[in-house]
Amino acid sequence: MAHLASLPTQKFIRYKQELLVLEASDDHSAAKRAGYELSLMEKSCFVELNGIVHHYHDSGPEDATETVVLIHGWDCWWMWWHYVIRYLNDRGIRTIAYDMRGHGWSDNDPKNHYHIDFFAHDLDELVNKLELGQFHIAAFSFGPFIALDYARFHAEHIRSMTFFNFGYLHNNQFINTFASTTITFVFNNLLRKLTWWLPAYIFARLVLSKNTVMLHDILIGFKSLGLCAPEAIDQTTQQITSVEITESVPEMVRAIDVPILFVAGEGDAIMTSENTKMLKEFARKGSYVSVPDCGHLITVELPETASELIWGQVKACG
């Protein structure tokens, strides 16, 4: 590997220590979950991108001919992809699942720069340091914003993209102000202060998910709240609800001559299938799939379906 590897972040070290304690406990289920996550951590790597140490999970066959870069969503982290990673690796695909600055095991930005263009520059730096050449992208929720901004200047590196739970929302100043204030309050002032996972799960089950989610994935989602910098939530919320950014999305999609698969959850109340289908119409090489009985969290609600769709896109465009 051409770049100089960085030491693990304190977030990673603390998390690993917690897992080691759980693995040695008398709680068989907790010990099993900890053992699984510790095995995933064996493929964790660290690299400095634009002055900030980032975590990325690099796995799959050494002789893989296809690579998929996995970009997580808003207030999430790389671990949301763990099912997809295993599925794609088993089919000969290399996966790079990274944590954005201020998320997961990546360091927080001391300057608190959590804007889409900064995230896209980090992705560019990651691609260059790992010497990825050409690759595929899969992203969900907030992730496609990063992918599209990156693709504006580096489309030649991208073989295909798969976007989950992402679409075009008509916006105005009232929606911008109301949504930004409400989302920030719910996540930073309510959910982030919880010490028990159940209330957060009830919220997610009522608002975001149409399927029962495994306890392990509930805990993974709950942990992401504590690992994400509050400033990142505040700033990204302002961006994804701003009129300027939401109105620029169709043009960003139209400008890219790359195959894009838009995947909607039929029961997604946050980004409806109609929103997703509307955005697909702007794409030069767009295709659309609506997944029945699925909400906003497809990678944990229906991970096999999400994996199959990415795999299908890679085969079609590889």
Kinemage of the C-alpha trace (Angstrom):
@kinemage 1
@onewidth
@group {chain A} dominant
@subgroup {mainchain}
@vectorlist {calphas} color= white
{ca met a 1} P 0.000 0.000 0.000
{ca ala a 2} L 1.525 3.329 -1.099
{ca his a 3} L 0.388 5.573 1.754
{ca leu a 4} L 1.771 5.681 5.282
{ca ala a 5} L -0.756 4.044 7.612
{ca ser a 6} L -1.897 5.991 10.668
{ca leu a 7} L -2.293 4.704 14.207
{ca pro a 8} L -5.817 3.760 15.357
{ca thr a 9} L -7.995 6.528 16.750
{ca gln a 10} L -8.968 6.729 20.405
{ca lys a 11} L -12.560 5.991 19.361
{ca phe a 12} L -11.418 2.681 17.906
{ca ile a 13} L -9.241 1.812 20.905
{ca arg a 14} L -12.028 2.511 23.416
{ca tyr a 15} L -14.540 0.548 21.371
{ca lys a 16} L -12.203 -2.445 21.127
{ca gln a 17} L -11.578 -2.409 24.867
{ca glu a 18} L -15.333 -2.473 25.486
{ca leu a 19} L -15.709 -5.439 23.134
{ca leu a 20} L -12.926 -7.373 24.852
{ca val a 21} L -14.727 -6.951 28.179
{ca leu a 22} L -17.994 -8.154 26.651
{ca glu a 23} L -16.302 -11.107 24.962
{ca ala a 24} L -15.025 -12.287 28.344
{ca ser a 25} L -18.397 -11.841 30.084
{ca asp a 26} L -20.873 -14.520 31.135
{ca asp a 27} L -23.514 -13.110 28.800
{ca his a 28} L -23.279 -15.614 25.937
{ca ser a 29} L -25.203 -13.482 23.430
{ca ala a 30} L -23.208 -10.342 24.201
{ca ala a 31} L -19.944 -12.299 24.045
{ca lys a 32} L -20.897 -13.717 20.643
{ca arg a 33} L -21.753 -10.260 19.268
{ca ala a 34} L -18.481 -8.876 20.614
{ca gly a 35} L -16.504 -11.719 19.053
{ca tyr a 36} L -18.101 -11.039 15.677
{ca glu a 37} L -17.283 -7.334 15.797
{ca leu a 38} L -13.731 -8.057 16.930
{ca ser a 39} L -13.305 -10.296 13.892
{ca leu a 40} L -14.471 -7.432 11.677
{ca met a 41} L -11.966 -5.099 13.317
{ca glu a 42} L -9.120 -7.266 12.024
{ca lys a 43} L -9.671 -5.631 8.627
{ca ser a 44} L -9.785 -2.095 10.005
{ca cys a 45} L -7.200 0.379 8.746
{ca phe a 46} L -6.434 4.036 9.379
{ca val a 47} L -5.201 6.780 7.102
{ca glu a 48} L -4.835 10.545 7.370
{ca leu a 49} L -7.077 12.353 4.900
{ca asn a 50} L -6.802 16.136 4.681
{ca gly a 51} L -5.263 16.289 8.147
{ca ile a 52} L -7.813 14.021 9.870
{ca val a 53} L -7.310 10.339 10.693
{ca his a 54} L -10.025 8.251 9.052
{ca his a 55} L -11.027 4.654 9.634
{ca tyr a 56} L -11.762 2.339 6.732
{ca his a 57} L -12.571 -1.363 6.554
{ca asp a 58} L -10.788 -3.069 3.665
{ca ser a 59} L -11.766 -6.656 2.922
{ca gly a 60} L -12.261 -9.169 0.149
{ca pro a 61} L -10.001 -11.271 -2.093
{ca glu a 62} L -6.538 -9.883 -2.775
{ca asp a 63} L -6.990 -10.682 -6.460
{ca ala a 64} L -10.423 -9.020 -6.735
{ca thr a 65} L -11.077 -7.402 -10.096
{ca glu a 66} L -13.946 -5.246 -8.803
{ca thr a 67} L -14.042 -2.874 -5.826
{ca val a 68} L -17.082 -1.300 -4.195
{ca val a 69} L -16.670 1.786 -2.013
{ca leu a 70} L -19.444 1.887 0.593
{ca ile a 71} L -20.547 5.308 1.844
{ca his a 72} L -22.682 5.369 4.974
{ca gly a 73} L -25.611 7.646 5.673
{ca trp a 74} L -26.492 10.510 7.966
{ca asp a 75} L -25.558 9.917 11.642
{ca cys a 76} L -24.341 6.428 10.727
{ca trp a 77} L -21.018 4.609 10.365
{ca trp a 78} L -19.346 1.882 8.325
{ca met a 79} L -20.781 -0.943 10.441
{ca trp a 80} L -24.219 -0.455 8.833
{ca trp a 81} L -22.687 -2.247 5.817
{ca his a 82} L -21.467 -5.373 7.626
{ca tyr a 83} L -23.975 -7.746 5.946
{ca val a 84} L -23.303 -6.251 2.528
{ca ile a 85} L -19.549 -6.544 3.041
{ca arg a 86} L -19.733 -10.264 3.777
{ca tyr a 87} L -22.081 -10.889 0.834
{ca leu a 88} L -19.889 -9.052 -1.687
{ca asn a 89} L -16.617 -10.487 -0.342
{ca asp a 90} L -18.042 -14.000 -0.719
{ca arg a 91} L -18.618 -13.208 -4.411
{ca gly a 92} L -15.095 -12.037 -5.059
{ca ile a 93} L -15.635 -8.305 -4.571
{ca arg a 94} L -13.284 -6.084 -2.602
{ca thr a 95} L -15.104 -3.629 -0.331
{ca ile a 96} L -13.898 -0.370 1.178
{ca ala a 97} L -16.303 0.846 3.885
{ca tyr a 98} L -15.071 4.016 5.537
{ca asp a 99} L -16.210 6.376 8.272
{ca met a 100} L -16.614 10.024 7.314
{ca arg a 101} L -14.817 12.592 9.446
{ca gly a 102} L -16.615 12.969 12.774
{ca his a 103} L -18.392 9.627 12.350
{ca gly a 104} L -17.708 6.107 13.577
{ca trp a 105} L -14.048 5.448 14.330
{ca ser a 106} L -12.757 8.411 12.334
{ca asp a 107} L -11.503 11.391 14.288
{ca asn a 108} L -13.640 14.469 14.759
{ca asp a 109} L -12.568 17.567 12.877
{ca pro a 110} L -11.071 20.064 15.386
{ca lys a 111} L -12.124 22.852 13.006
{ca asn a 112} L -15.675 21.455 12.773
{ca his a 113} L -15.793 21.395 8.990
{ca tyr a 114} L -18.615 18.980 8.203
{ca his a 115} L -19.775 20.114 4.798
{ca ile a 116} L -20.514 17.969 1.774
{ca asp a 117} L -17.540 19.317 -0.161
{ca phe a 118} L -15.162 18.460 2.705
{ca phe a 119} L -16.532 14.898 2.824
{ca ala a 120} L -16.096 14.623 -0.959
{ca his a 121} L -12.503 15.851 -0.730
{ca asp a 122} L -11.858 13.191 1.916
{ca leu a 123} L -13.246 10.541 -0.425
{ca asp a 124} L -10.974 11.781 -3.207
{ca glu a 125} L -7.968 11.612 -0.894
{ca leu a 126} L -8.935 8.072 0.168
{ca val a 127} L -9.249 6.931 -3.459
{ca asn a 128} L -5.847 8.416 -4.287
{ca lys a 129} L -4.033 7.022 -1.267
{ca leu a 130} L -5.473 3.526 -1.791
{ca glu a 131} L -4.780 3.775 -5.528
{ca leu a 132} L -8.223 2.384 -6.311
{ca gly a 133} L -8.291 3.280 -9.990
{ca gln a 134} L -11.842 2.503 -11.139
{ca phe a 135} L -14.477 1.303 -8.692
{ca his a 136} L -18.181 1.138 -7.930
{ca ile a 137} L -20.004 3.147 -5.264
{ca ala a 138} L -22.915 2.148 -3.053
{ca ala a 139} L -24.370 4.780 -0.728
{ca phe a 140} L -27.486 5.330 1.347
{ca ser a 141} L -29.381 8.300 2.773
{ca phe a 142} L -26.813 11.141 3.125
{ca gly a 143} L -24.090 9.131 1.365
{ca pro a 144} L -25.274 9.872 -2.204
{ca phe a 145} L -24.735 13.609 -1.603
{ca ile a 146} L -21.045 12.813 -1.081
{ca ala a 147} L -20.916 10.462 -4.065
{ca leu a 148} L -22.504 13.036 -6.387
{ca asp a 149} L -20.211 15.834 -5.261
{ca tyr a 150} L -17.189 13.575 -5.764
{ca ala a 151} L -18.473 12.459 -9.181
{ca arg a 152} L -18.717 16.062 -10.412
{ca phe a 153} L -14.920 16.140 -10.717
{ca his a 154} L -13.894 12.471 -10.777
{ca ala a 155} L -16.524 10.584 -12.752
{ca glu a 156} L -13.794 8.811 -14.722
{ca his a 157} L -13.028 6.691 -11.643
{ca ile a 158} L -16.617 5.488 -11.167
{ca arg a 159} L -17.933 2.400 -12.964
{ca ser a 160} L -21.392 2.510 -11.414
{ca met a 161} L -23.333 3.837 -8.435
{ca thr a 162} L -26.147 2.368 -6.360
{ca phe a 163} L -28.145 4.795 -4.227
{ca phe a 164} L -30.510 3.640 -1.476
{ca asn a 165} L -33.284 5.770 0.027
{ca phe a 166} L -32.299 8.904 -1.866
{ca gly a 167} L -34.415 11.133 -4.079
{ca tyr a 168} L -35.543 14.608 -5.007
{ca leu a 169} L -37.510 16.577 -2.429
{ca his a 170} L -39.264 19.793 -3.364
{ca asn a 171} L -38.146 22.339 -0.810
{ca asn a 172} L -38.920 25.843 0.418
{ca gln a 173} L -37.731 28.121 3.192
{ca phe a 174} L -40.392 26.972 5.669
{ca ile a 175} L -39.524 23.292 5.190
{ca asn a 176} L -35.833 24.151 5.431
{ca thr a 177} L -36.204 25.927 8.782
{ca phe a 178} L -38.693 23.504 10.304
{ca ala a 179} L -36.927 20.307 9.223
{ca ser a 180} L -33.460 21.475 10.212
{ca thr a 181} L -34.561 22.587 13.688
{ca thr a 182} L -36.683 19.497 14.339
{ca ile a 183} L -34.140 16.912 13.167
{ca thr a 184} L -31.280 18.489 15.094
{ca phe a 185} L -33.379 18.685 18.274
{ca val a 186} L -34.562 15.055 18.049
{ca phe a 187} L -31.123 13.569 17.398
{ca asn a 188} L -28.801 15.885 19.337
{ca asn a 189} L -31.044 16.802 22.265
{ca leu a 190} L -33.113 13.632 22.694
{ca leu a 191} L -31.774 10.447 21.091
{ca arg a 192} L -28.081 11.182 21.666
{ca lys a 193} L -28.653 11.561 25.403
{ca leu a 194} L -30.294 8.168 25.791
{ca thr a 195} L -28.378 5.512 27.710
{ca trp a 196} L -30.728 2.643 26.768
{ca trp a 197} L -31.223 1.443 23.213
{ca leu a 198} L -34.954 0.605 23.435
{ca pro a 199} L -36.425 4.160 23.129
{ca ala a 200} L -34.190 4.827 20.113
{ca tyr a 201} L -35.334 1.567 18.526
{ca ile a 202} L -38.996 2.385 19.115
{ca phe a 203} L -38.473 5.713 17.374
{ca ala a 204} L -36.714 4.032 14.445
{ca arg a 205} L -39.338 1.299 14.197
{ca leu a 206} L -42.199 3.798 14.145
{ca val a 207} L -40.614 6.371 11.834
{ca leu a 208} L -37.839 4.781 9.783
{ca ser a 209} L -38.240 1.015 9.508
{ca lys a 210} L -40.973 -1.240 8.177
{ca asn a 211} L -39.293 -4.430 9.406
{ca thr a 212} L -38.154 -5.848 12.701
{ca val a 213} L -34.385 -5.472 12.985
{ca met a 214} L -32.022 -7.893 14.738
{ca leu a 215} L -30.863 -6.826 18.217
{ca his a 216} L -27.238 -6.674 17.088
{ca asp a 217} L -28.116 -4.222 14.321
{ca ile a 218} L -30.207 -2.179 16.756
{ca leu a 219} L -27.148 -1.860 18.991
{ca ile a 220} L -24.931 -0.966 16.014
{ca gly a 221} L -27.347 1.801 15.079
{ca phe a 222} L -27.579 3.003 18.669
{ca lys a 223} L -23.781 3.127 19.013
{ca ser a 224} L -23.488 5.293 15.925
{ca leu a 225} L -25.307 8.075 17.796
{ca gly a 226} L -22.543 8.283 20.377
{ca leu a 227} L -19.739 7.998 17.843
{ca cys a 228} L -20.923 10.900 15.684
{ca ala a 229} L -19.842 14.458 16.484
{ca pro a 230} L -22.880 16.621 17.402
{ca glu a 231} L -21.483 19.389 15.203
{ca ala a 232} L -21.549 16.995 12.243
{ca ile a 233} L -25.242 16.329 12.824
{ca asp a 234} L -26.006 20.026 13.106
{ca gln a 235} L -24.133 21.028 9.953
{ca thr a 236} L -25.188 18.100 7.743
{ca thr a 237} L -28.810 18.603 8.756
{ca gln a 238} L -28.635 22.233 7.673
{ca gln a 239} L -27.183 21.146 4.343
{ca ile a 240} L -29.593 18.347 3.432
{ca thr a 241} L -32.566 20.561 4.257
{ca ser a 242} L -31.278 23.697 2.526
{ca val a 243} L -33.128 24.875 -0.569
{ca glu a 244} L -29.896 25.504 -2.463
{ca ile a 245} L -28.570 21.964 -2.009
{ca thr a 246} L -31.827 20.065 -2.498
{ca glu a 247} L -32.578 22.011 -5.656
{ca ser a 248} L -29.085 21.300 -7.017
{ca val a 249} L -29.427 17.511 -6.777
{ca pro a 250} L -31.288 16.938 -10.100
{ca glu a 251} L -28.674 18.901 -12.013
{ca met a 252} L -25.855 16.984 -10.313
{ca val a 253} L -27.482 13.720 -11.356
{ca arg a 254} L -28.090 14.949 -14.899
{ca ala a 255} L -24.459 15.987 -15.317
{ca ile a 256} L -23.011 12.535 -14.611
{ca asp a 257} L -22.628 9.999 -17.409
{ca val a 258} L -22.393 7.003 -15.058
{ca pro a 259} L -24.925 4.178 -14.540
{ca ile a 260} L -26.923 4.895 -11.376
{ca leu a 261} L -29.345 2.465 -9.755
{ca phe a 262} L -31.881 4.265 -7.546
{ca val a 263} L -33.373 1.976 -4.895
{ca ala a 264} L -36.433 3.074 -2.926
{ca gly a 265} L -38.192 1.517 0.026
{ca glu a 266} L -41.869 1.298 -0.817
{ca gly a 267} L -42.714 2.204 2.761
{ca asp a 268} L -40.059 4.886 3.244
{ca ala a 269} L -41.746 7.856 4.896
{ca ile a 270} L -38.582 9.988 4.869
{ca met a 271} L -37.585 9.682 1.217
{ca thr a 272} L -40.603 8.245 -0.573
{ca ser a 273} L -40.437 5.984 -3.603
{ca glu a 274} L -42.058 8.814 -5.586
{ca asn a 275} L -39.162 11.115 -4.611
{ca thr a 276} L -36.646 8.506 -5.719
{ca lys a 277} L -38.420 7.749 -8.989
{ca met a 278} L -38.586 11.471 -9.737
{ca leu a 279} L -34.824 11.831 -9.340
{ca lys a 280} L -34.147 8.805 -11.537
{ca glu a 281} L -35.773 10.645 -14.446
{ca phe a 282} L -32.924 13.183 -14.420
{ca ala a 283} L -30.220 10.526 -14.829
{ca arg a 284} L -28.621 9.862 -18.207
{ca lys a 285} L -28.127 6.187 -17.350
{ca gly a 286} L -30.575 5.701 -14.514
{ca ser a 287} L -32.565 2.669 -13.405
{ca tyr a 288} L -35.063 2.346 -10.586
{ca val a 289} L -36.154 -0.368 -8.162
{ca ser a 290} L -38.825 -0.090 -5.496
{ca val a 291} L -38.462 -2.638 -2.680
{ca pro a 292} L -41.796 -3.755 -1.161
{ca asp a 293} L -42.279 -3.722 2.617
{ca cys a 294} L -39.151 -1.661 3.213
{ca gly a 295} L -38.600 1.622 5.012
{ca his a 296} L -35.625 3.989 5.165
{ca leu a 297} L -33.070 1.533 6.575
{ca ile a 298} L -32.709 -1.078 3.838
{ca thr a 299} L -29.150 -2.151 4.727
{ca val a 300} L -30.348 -3.464 8.104
{ca glu a 301} L -34.027 -4.100 7.299
{ca leu a 302} L -33.403 -6.212 4.197
{ca pro a 303} L -29.618 -6.613 3.953
{ca glu a 304} L -29.729 -9.516 1.522
{ca thr a 305} L -31.923 -7.545 -0.864
{ca ala a 306} L -29.573 -4.557 -0.647
{ca ser a 307} L -26.574 -6.820 -1.253
{ca glu a 308} L -28.185 -8.509 -4.256
{ca leu a 309} L -28.976 -5.142 -5.836
{ca ile a 310} L -25.395 -3.904 -5.476
{ca trp a 311} L -24.071 -7.204 -6.786
{ca gly a 312} L -26.406 -7.005 -9.773
{ca gln a 313} L -25.256 -3.461 -10.567
{ca val a 314} L -21.596 -4.492 -10.360
{ca lys a 315} L -22.179 -7.428 -12.725
{ca ala a 316} L -24.112 -5.269 -15.157
{ca cys a 317} L -21.558 -2.448 -15.232
{ca gly a 318} L -18.274 -4.180 -14.368
